[in-house]
Amino acid sequence: MLGLAALPLVAVPHPLAGNDAGLVAAKARGIAAEVAFALCARPAELEARYTGQFAALTERRLEGGAVCVDDVCAIDPAVGAVRGPVS
């Protein structure tokens, strides 16, 4: 993550278990489309779409009760913000 503020991270919507086949298929199509974009887009498109997304996803997890997502929790080099583990 360090130095990659526009790192394309594809979020997988949860839960998948217990969903009917139609909902799982819809989620799979969305995931596949996002992965294809991340693999095929030009750098400027990736930057526009993904800059800051890691920090936003991390904040959402922390707000939802997650204690920490890794050793650092959230680093967004684009804005220089660092948030440490929540106790």
NUPANU-916142 format. One record per residue: residue number from 1; residue in three letters; x, y, z of N, C-alpha, C in turn. Coordinates in nm, 4 decimals, m for minus. Atoms other than C-alpha are relative to their C-alpha. Example, Ala and Ser with C-alpha at 12.3 -4.5 7.8 and 13.67 -1.06 7.14 Angstrom:
+-----+-----+----------+----------+----------+----------+----------+----------+----------+----------+----------+
:   n : res :     n.c1 :     n.c2 :     n.c3 :    ca.c1 :    ca.c2 :    ca.c3 :     c.c1 :     c.c2 :     c.c3 :
+-----+-----+----------+----------+----------+----------+----------+----------+----------+----------+----------+
:   1 : ALA :   0.0890 :  m0.1190 :   0.0000 :   1.2300 :  m0.4500 :   0.7800 :   0.0900 :   0.1200 :   0.0000 :
:   2 : SER :  m0.0820 :  m0.1190 :  m0.0060 :   1.3670 :  m0.1060 :   0.7140 :  m0.0770 :   0.1090 :   0.0730 :
+-----+-----+----------+----------+----------+----------+----------+----------+----------+----------+----------+
% end
This chain:
+-----+-----+----------+----------+----------+----------+----------+----------+----------+----------+----------+
:   n : res :     n.c1 :     n.c2 :     n.c3 :    ca.c1 :    ca.c2 :    ca.c3 :     c.c1 :     c.c2 :     c.c3 :
+-----+-----+----------+----------+----------+----------+----------+----------+----------+----------+----------+
:   1 : MET :   0.0817 :  m0.1186 :   0.0000 :   0.0000 :   0.0000 :   0.0000 :   0.0862 :   0.1252 :   0.0000 :
:   2 : LEU :  m0.0827 :  m0.1194 :  m0.0076 :   0.2816 :   0.2430 :   0.0757 :   0.0398 :   0.0453 :  m0.1390 :
:   3 : GLY :  m0.0341 :  m0.0555 :   0.1292 :   0.3286 :   0.4699 :  m0.2224 :  m0.0977 :  m0.0342 :  m0.1104 :
:   4 : LEU :   0.0986 :   0.0402 :   0.0999 :   0.0262 :   0.3259 :  m0.4013 :  m0.1392 :   0.0489 :   0.0411 :
:   5 : ALA :   0.1280 :  m0.0556 :  m0.0439 :  m0.2576 :   0.5604 :  m0.3118 :  m0.1146 :  m0.0414 :  m0.0905 :
:   6 : ALA :   0.1033 :   0.0401 :   0.0948 :  m0.4458 :   0.4474 :  m0.6224 :  m0.0001 :  m0.1511 :  m0.0236 :
:   7 : LEU :  m0.0024 :   0.1454 :   0.0126 :  m0.3927 :   0.0753 :  m0.5630 :  m0.1415 :  m0.0520 :  m0.0234 :
:   8 : PRO :   0.1353 :   0.0499 :   0.0244 :  m0.6920 :  m0.0977 :  m0.7212 :  m0.0334 :  m0.1184 :   0.0900 :
:   9 : LEU :   0.0484 :   0.1040 :  m0.0894 :  m0.8564 :  m0.2953 :  m0.4431 :  m0.1454 :  m0.0276 :  m0.0357 :
:  10 : VAL :   0.1360 :   0.0374 :   0.0359 :  m1.1693 :  m0.4855 :  m0.5379 :  m0.0673 :  m0.0572 :   0.1240 :
:  11 : ALA :   0.0753 :   0.0459 :  m0.1166 :  m1.4134 :  m0.5182 :  m0.2508 :  m0.0987 :  m0.1081 :  m0.0426 :
:  12 : VAL :   0.0934 :   0.1094 :   0.0257 :  m1.6104 :  m0.8431 :  m0.2413 :  m0.1148 :   0.0153 :   0.0988 :
:  13 : PRO :   0.1134 :  m0.0183 :  m0.0906 :  m1.9617 :  m0.7878 :  m0.1033 :  m0.0306 :  m0.1285 :   0.0768 :
:  14 : HIS :   0.0304 :   0.1140 :  m0.0866 :  m2.0402 :  m1.0153 :   0.1887 :  m0.1381 :   0.0199 :   0.0596 :
:  15 : PRO :  m0.0410 :   0.1408 :   0.0099 :  m2.2043 :  m1.2376 :   0.2747 :  m0.0325 :  m0.0557 :  m0.1369 :
:  16 : LEU :   0.0359 :   0.0774 :   0.1187 :  m2.2025 :  m1.4765 :  m0.0168 :  m0.0786 :  m0.1248 :   0.0416 :
:  17 : ALA :   0.0702 :   0.1182 :  m0.0494 :  m2.3153 :  m1.7747 :   0.1891 :  m0.1441 :   0.0361 :   0.0341 :
:  18 : GLY :   0.1400 :  m0.0192 :  m0.0341 :  m2.6881 :  m1.8087 :   0.2273 :  m0.0774 :   0.0837 :  m0.1010 :
:  19 : ASN :   0.0683 :  m0.0758 :   0.1046 :  m2.7660 :  m1.5962 :  m0.0810 :  m0.0559 :  m0.0965 :  m0.1034 :
:  20 : ASP :   0.0509 :   0.0852 :   0.1072 :  m2.9846 :  m1.7388 :  m0.3544 :   0.0911 :   0.0132 :  m0.1221 :
:  21 : ALA :  m0.0903 :   0.0078 :   0.1155 :  m2.8177 :  m1.8246 :  m0.6836 :  m0.0009 :   0.1287 :  m0.0818 :
:  22 : GLY :   0.0084 :  m0.1242 :   0.0768 :  m2.9413 :  m1.5076 :  m0.8558 :   0.0815 :   0.1114 :   0.0619 :
:  23 : LEU :  m0.0754 :  m0.1046 :  m0.0684 :  m2.7903 :  m1.2787 :  m0.5925 :   0.1497 :  m0.0275 :  m0.0062 :
:  24 : VAL :  m0.1422 :   0.0351 :   0.0107 :  m2.4591 :  m1.4677 :  m0.5921 :   0.0500 :   0.0304 :  m0.1411 :
:  25 : ALA :  m0.0395 :  m0.0272 :   0.1389 :  m2.4487 :  m1.4426 :  m0.9729 :   0.0136 :   0.1502 :  m0.0235 :
:  26 : ALA :  m0.0073 :  m0.1462 :   0.0160 :  m2.5197 :  m1.0678 :  m0.9587 :   0.1252 :   0.0553 :   0.0676 :
:  27 : LYS :  m0.1212 :  m0.0439 :  m0.0697 :  m2.2438 :  m1.0167 :  m0.7004 :   0.1238 :  m0.0413 :  m0.0792 :
:  28 : ALA :  m0.1144 :   0.0486 :   0.0775 :  m2.0050 :  m1.2285 :  m0.9116 :   0.0210 :   0.0846 :  m0.1249 :
:  29 : ARG :  m0.0133 :  m0.0852 :   0.1193 :  m2.0787 :  m1.0202 :  m1.2228 :   0.0610 :   0.1348 :   0.0363 :
:  30 : GLY :  m0.0558 :  m0.1281 :  m0.0437 :  m2.0053 :  m0.7000 :  m1.0317 :   0.1477 :  m0.0109 :   0.0356 :
:  31 : ILE :  m0.1405 :   0.0226 :  m0.0375 :  m1.6810 :  m0.8405 :  m0.8894 :   0.0838 :  m0.0190 :  m0.1261 :
:  32 : ALA :  m0.0743 :   0.0262 :   0.1238 :  m1.5702 :  m0.9668 :  m1.2322 :   0.0184 :   0.1282 :  m0.0807 :
:  33 : ALA :  m0.0104 :  m0.1259 :   0.0742 :  m1.6440 :  m0.6296 :  m1.3935 :   0.1036 :   0.0925 :   0.0635 :
:  34 : GLU :  m0.0961 :  m0.0856 :  m0.0696 :  m1.4424 :  m0.4480 :  m1.1273 :   0.1427 :  m0.0506 :  m0.0185 :
:  35 : VAL :  m0.1331 :   0.0585 :   0.0225 :  m1.1474 :  m0.6887 :  m1.1635 :   0.0455 :   0.0285 :  m0.1431 :
:  36 : ALA :  m0.0358 :  m0.0276 :   0.1393 :  m1.1556 :  m0.6476 :  m1.5422 :   0.0411 :   0.1462 :  m0.0163 :
:  37 : PHE :  m0.0366 :  m0.1415 :   0.0067 :  m1.1505 :  m0.2691 :  m1.5024 :   0.1383 :   0.0219 :   0.0603 :
:  38 : ALA :  m0.1285 :  m0.0185 :  m0.0678 :  m0.8599 :  m0.2871 :  m1.2566 :   0.1158 :  m0.0540 :  m0.0828 :
:  39 : LEU :  m0.1060 :   0.0594 :   0.0815 :  m0.6620 :  m0.5060 :  m1.4967 :   0.0209 :   0.0705 :  m0.1335 :
:  40 : CYS :  m0.0059 :  m0.0534 :   0.1365 :  m0.7381 :  m0.3166 :  m1.8183 :   0.0025 :   0.1520 :  m0.0098 :
:  41 : ALA :   0.0105 :  m0.1464 :   0.0067 :  m0.7780 :   0.0508 :  m1.7282 :   0.1373 :   0.0650 :  m0.0111 :
:  42 : ARG :  m0.1225 :  m0.0788 :   0.0078 :  m0.5176 :   0.3139 :  m1.8020 :   0.0324 :   0.0560 :   0.1390 :
:  43 : PRO :  m0.0396 :  m0.0506 :  m0.1318 :  m0.3195 :   0.4504 :  m1.5050 :  m0.0817 :   0.1208 :   0.0470 :
:  44 : ALA :   0.0783 :  m0.1179 :  m0.0403 :  m0.5095 :   0.7822 :  m1.5060 :  m0.1408 :  m0.0401 :   0.0447 :
:  45 : GLU :   0.1330 :   0.0481 :  m0.0385 :  m0.8419 :   0.5942 :  m1.4888 :   0.0056 :  m0.0694 :   0.1364 :
:  46 : LEU :  m0.0160 :   0.0666 :  m0.1295 :  m0.7146 :   0.3791 :  m1.2027 :   0.0152 :   0.1017 :   0.1117 :
:  47 : GLU :  m0.0212 :  m0.1032 :  m0.1015 :  m0.5956 :   0.6853 :  m1.0144 :  m0.1302 :   0.0706 :   0.0332 :
:  48 : ALA :   0.1256 :  m0.0701 :  m0.0231 :  m0.9286 :   0.8636 :  m1.0595 :  m0.0990 :  m0.0846 :   0.0798 :
:  49 : ARG :   0.0988 :   0.0870 :  m0.0646 :  m1.1279 :   0.5636 :  m0.9413 :   0.0428 :  m0.0489 :   0.1378 :
:  50 : TYR :  m0.0429 :   0.0692 :  m0.1213 :  m0.9134 :   0.4185 :  m0.6627 :   0.0748 :   0.0843 :   0.1023 :
:  51 : THR :  m0.0725 :  m0.0813 :  m0.0975 :  m0.7250 :   0.7058 :  m0.4974 :  m0.0856 :   0.0182 :   0.1253 :
:  52 : GLY :   0.0689 :  m0.0148 :  m0.1280 :  m0.8242 :   0.6999 :  m0.1317 :  m0.0984 :  m0.1103 :   0.0337 :
:  53 : GLN :   0.0991 :   0.1035 :  m0.0269 :  m1.0463 :   0.3931 :  m0.1619 :   0.0415 :  m0.0903 :   0.1148 :
:  54 : PHE :  m0.0459 :   0.0857 :  m0.1100 :  m0.8288 :   0.1854 :   0.0743 :  m0.0357 :   0.0612 :   0.1345 :
:  55 : ALA :   0.0312 :  m0.0669 :  m0.1265 :  m0.8688 :   0.4426 :   0.3507 :  m0.1498 :   0.0020 :   0.0237 :
:  56 : ALA :   0.1460 :  m0.0022 :  m0.0155 :  m1.2434 :   0.4700 :   0.2860 :  m0.0531 :  m0.1373 :   0.0416 :
:  57 : LEU :   0.0423 :   0.1353 :  m0.0373 :  m1.2882 :   0.0910 :   0.3019 :   0.0401 :  m0.0327 :   0.1431 :
:  58 : THR :  m0.0479 :   0.0243 :  m0.1360 :  m1.0804 :   0.0760 :   0.6191 :  m0.0858 :   0.0738 :   0.1013 :
:  59 : GLU :   0.0858 :  m0.0778 :  m0.0911 :  m1.2821 :   0.3531 :   0.7852 :  m0.1358 :  m0.0673 :   0.0166 :
:  60 : ARG :   0.1296 :   0.0672 :  m0.0075 :  m1.6036 :   0.1701 :   0.6990 :   0.0078 :  m0.1239 :   0.0877 :
:  61 : ARG :  m0.0164 :   0.1189 :  m0.0855 :  m1.4683 :  m0.1484 :   0.8595 :   0.0135 :   0.0391 :   0.1460 :
:  62 : LEU :  m0.0190 :  m0.0426 :  m0.1381 :  m1.3563 :   0.0367 :   1.1708 :  m0.1299 :   0.0518 :   0.0599 :
:  63 : GLU :   0.1296 :  m0.0505 :  m0.0479 :  m1.6931 :   0.2132 :   1.2002 :  m0.0972 :  m0.1135 :   0.0268 :
:  64 : GLY :   0.0868 :   0.1149 :  m0.0175 :  m1.8610 :  m0.1263 :   1.1715 :   0.0410 :  m0.0894 :   0.1156 :
:  65 : GLY :  m0.0397 :   0.0758 :  m0.1166 :  m1.6760 :  m0.2555 :   1.4768 :   0.1288 :  m0.0776 :  m0.0137 :
:  66 : ALA :  m0.1281 :   0.0695 :   0.0143 :  m1.3559 :  m0.3989 :   1.3314 :   0.1026 :   0.0655 :   0.0908 :
:  67 : VAL :  m0.1027 :  m0.0540 :  m0.0867 :  m1.0679 :  m0.3597 :   1.5723 :   0.1144 :   0.0553 :  m0.0830 :
:  68 : CYS :  m0.1097 :  m0.0433 :   0.0845 :  m0.8044 :  m0.3323 :   1.3022 :   0.0008 :  m0.0893 :  m0.1228 :
:  69 : VAL :  m0.0055 :   0.0823 :   0.1195 :  m0.7551 :  m0.4497 :   0.9468 :   0.1397 :  m0.0538 :  m0.0282 :
:  70 : ASP :  m0.1367 :   0.0497 :   0.0087 :  m0.3779 :  m0.4944 :   0.9712 :   0.0825 :   0.0701 :   0.1073 :
:  71 : ASP :  m0.0839 :  m0.0586 :  m0.1041 :  m0.0808 :  m0.3757 :   1.1761 :  m0.0119 :   0.1519 :   0.0102 :
:  72 : VAL :   0.0050 :  m0.1458 :   0.0008 :  m0.1310 :  m0.0144 :   1.0762 :  m0.1430 :   0.0505 :  m0.0028 :
:  73 : CYS :   0.1424 :  m0.0301 :   0.0163 :  m0.5061 :  m0.0067 :   1.0021 :  m0.0278 :   0.0828 :  m0.1238 :
:  74 : ALA :   0.0321 :  m0.0814 :   0.1177 :  m0.5108 :   0.2752 :   0.7475 :   0.1132 :   0.0955 :  m0.0310 :
:  75 : ILE :  m0.0976 :  m0.0968 :   0.0471 :  m0.2544 :   0.4625 :   0.5472 :  m0.0474 :   0.0454 :  m0.1368 :
:  76 : ASP :   0.0321 :  m0.0551 :   0.1312 :  m0.3490 :   0.6912 :   0.2622 :   0.1080 :   0.0998 :  m0.0348 :
:  77 : PRO :  m0.1115 :  m0.0896 :   0.0306 :  m0.0253 :   0.8370 :   0.1255 :  m0.0420 :   0.1251 :  m0.0761 :
:  78 : ALA :   0.0443 :  m0.1162 :   0.0771 :  m0.2231 :   1.0722 :  m0.0977 :  m0.0322 :   0.1185 :   0.0904 :
:  79 : VAL :   0.0339 :  m0.1096 :  m0.0921 :  m0.3365 :   1.2708 :   0.2051 :   0.0878 :  m0.0006 :   0.1239 :
:  80 : GLY :  m0.0904 :   0.0063 :  m0.1135 :  m0.0735 :   1.1624 :   0.4560 :  m0.0692 :  m0.0372 :   0.1312 :
:  81 : ALA :   0.0736 :   0.0346 :  m0.1217 :  m0.3367 :   1.0378 :   0.7006 :   0.0384 :  m0.1393 :   0.0472 :
:  82 : VAL :  m0.0305 :   0.1291 :  m0.0595 :  m0.2465 :   0.7566 :   0.9368 :  m0.0913 :  m0.0179 :   0.1185 :
:  83 : ARG :   0.0845 :   0.0308 :  m0.1136 :  m0.4851 :   0.5926 :   1.1771 :   0.0479 :  m0.1312 :   0.0579 :
:  84 : GLY :  m0.0543 :   0.1194 :  m0.0622 :  m0.3517 :   0.3404 :   1.4232 :  m0.1067 :  m0.0930 :   0.0500 :
:  85 : PRO :   0.0958 :   0.0979 :  m0.0534 :  m0.5113 :   0.0394 :   1.5863 :  m0.0931 :   0.0615 :   0.1037 :
:  86 : VAL :   0.1001 :  m0.0460 :  m0.0963 :  m0.8267 :   0.0994 :   1.7838 :   0.0037 :  m0.0938 :   0.1195 :
:  87 : SER :  m0.0033 :   0.0869 :  m0.1170 :  m0.8177 :  m0.0261 :   2.1427 :  m0.1371 :  m0.0275 :   0.0518 :
+-----+-----+----------+----------+----------+----------+----------+----------+----------+----------+----------+
% end
